[in-house]
Amino acid sequence: MSMTDYYRTRAAEFYARAQNESHASTRRRYENMASHYSRLAEDADRDATVQQLTSHRHPKSDTKHN
């Protein structure tokens, strides 16, 4: 499981808990946790995209010029 998937899963879990919570303060805490995990998922997805883009660069030639 990628970090993006992990964070999205956790966000969904906290969102579900918030929907089932009857106490307003606890519900807000779960919503905040869901929001934080969603942002972490976005960051991880962006990082993975950048890593993919930079890994496709052409390596420098190893041949030496005399």
PyMOL commands that set and color helices and strands:
alter all, ss='L'
color gray80, all
select helices_A, chain A and resi 3-20+24-55
alter helices_A, ss='H'
color red, helices_A
deselect
rebuild
show_as cartoon
